[in-house]
Amino acid sequence: MDNYMHYIEVNPDIMLGKPVVKGTRITVEQILEDLSAGVSVEELLKAHPRLKLEAIRATLAFAADAIKGERSYPMAL
């Protein structure tokens, strides 16, 4: 996904600055934990009606990019 930051927000006033899906308090961390625990994408979408498939893909792209090396992410002010 080329522009995952369209879906992901890092804001110190939301969830203590953890990356979240924009417009929600759903953290990238929570989505990754759920997926790794065997929760399906369909189950995530059903549990979080405001969550979109593109946002889940963006969390995966964000995580993949984050482990590639040292990066800094712009924070909303």
QUIQUIGI-V171722 format. One record per residue. N is the residue number from 1. RES is the residue in one letter. PHI is phi in degrees with one decimal (* if undefined). D_FIRST is the distance of its C-alpha to the first C-alpha in whole Angstrom. Layout:
# QUIQUIGI-V171722
n={N	N}
res={RES	RES}
phi={PHI	PHI}
d_first={D_FIRST	D_FIRST}
This chain:
# QUIQUIGI-V171722
n={1	2	3	4	5	6	7	8	9	10	11	12	13	14	15	16	17	18	19	20	21	22	23	24	25	26	27	28	29	30	31	32	33	34	35	36	37	38	39	40	41	42	43	44	45	46	47	48	49	50	51	52	53	54	55	56	57	58	59	60	61	62	63	64	65	66	67	68	69	70	71	72	73	74	75	76	77}
res={M	D	N	Y	M	H	Y	I	E	V	N	P	D	I	M	L	G	K	P	V	V	K	G	T	R	I	T	V	E	Q	I	L	E	D	L	S	A	G	V	S	V	E	E	L	L	K	A	H	P	R	L	K	L	E	A	I	R	A	T	L	A	F	A	A	D	A	I	K	G	E	R	S	Y	P	M	A	L}
phi={*	-71.4	-124.3	-65.7	-69.0	-67.4	-108.2	-111.5	-129.1	-121.5	-139.5	-61.4	-89.9	-121.8	51.5	58.7	87.0	-69.3	-62.0	-130.9	-71.9	-52.3	79.4	-135.8	-111.7	-87.0	-82.5	-56.9	-56.0	-65.0	-63.1	-63.5	-62.2	-61.8	-61.1	-69.7	-85.7	100.1	-68.8	-79.1	-58.9	-61.2	-65.2	-61.9	-64.2	-71.0	-71.5	-128.1	-57.1	-81.7	-79.3	-115.8	-55.0	-60.6	-69.4	-65.1	-61.9	-64.6	-64.4	-67.2	-65.1	-60.8	-63.0	-62.2	-66.6	-64.0	-88.6	-71.5	157.4	-66.6	-143.1	-117.8	-117.5	-63.8	-105.2	-68.6	-114.4}
d_first={0	4	6	6	10	10	11	12	15	18	21	25	26	24	24	26	22	20	17	16	15	16	19	20	21	19	18	15	18	20	17	16	20	20	18	20	23	22	22	20	17	20	22	19	19	23	24	21	22	20	17	14	12	9	10	11	7	7	10	9	6	9	12	10	10	14	15	15	18	19	17	18	16	18	20	21	25}
